[in-house]
Amino acid sequence: MSESCLTFMMGEYRAEFPTDRRYARNHMWALSLEGGSTRFGFTAYAVRLLQDVYFLDWEVAEGDLLAEKQEIGQIESQKAEASLYSPQAGTLDRINQVLLKDPSAINVDKYGEGWLFEMSGDASALLSAEMYLEHLEAVWEVTQRTIKGQMNR
């Protein structure tokens, strides 16, 4: 990555986080766009935990009003099936339609063409890259135990 990044070590894997954006606790990055909208996508941390994403489905539509933590869709990958939740309250402005046909961009260009959606609303609860890194450090031990427990089933 050419821009300034912070790094979190997930064992031997380096998860990088560009400092030009903010982050949600549900492991999405947020990039402010002209016109007041914010673009969201999965962080390197989330993509590493999910591994090869192959299915994405939305339960919401462009123009919908969303509450923070509202369920908005589903994702399936090599490692997990999970619900997706809105990182903030606001209006869903745009969904990355390309991902509905082929979500592989999430795996290969998470901070670029693999973006998920754009929404407008109150982004004040989002974390700086430094705060997100602190959040990851606080939850990493629990995450590792969860991963190991799933592998031992």
Stockholm file with secondary structure:
# STOCKHOLM 1.0

chainA/1-153         MSESCLTFMMGEYRAEFPTDRRYARNHMWALSLEGGSTRFGFTAYAVRLLQDVYFLDWEVAEGDLLAEKQEIGQIESQKAEASLYSPQAGTLDRINQVLLKDPSAINVDKYGEGWLFEMSGDASALLSAEMYLEHLEAVWEVTQRTIKGQMNR
#=GR chainA/1-153 SS CCSCEEEEEETTEEEEEETTSEEETTTEEEEECTTSCEEEEECHHHHHHHCSEEEEEESSCTTCEECTTCEEEEEEESSCEEEEECSSSEEEEEECHHHHHCTTHHHHCTTTTTCCEEEEECCTTCBCHHHHHHHHHHHHHHHHHHHHHHHTC
#=GC SS_cons         CCSCEEEEEETTEEEEEETTSEEETTTEEEEECTTSCEEEEECHHHHHHHCSEEEEEESSCTTCEECTTCEEEEEEESSCEEEEECSSSEEEEEECHHHHHCTTHHHHCTTTTTCCEEEEECCTTCBCHHHHHHHHHHHHHHHHHHHHHHHTC
//
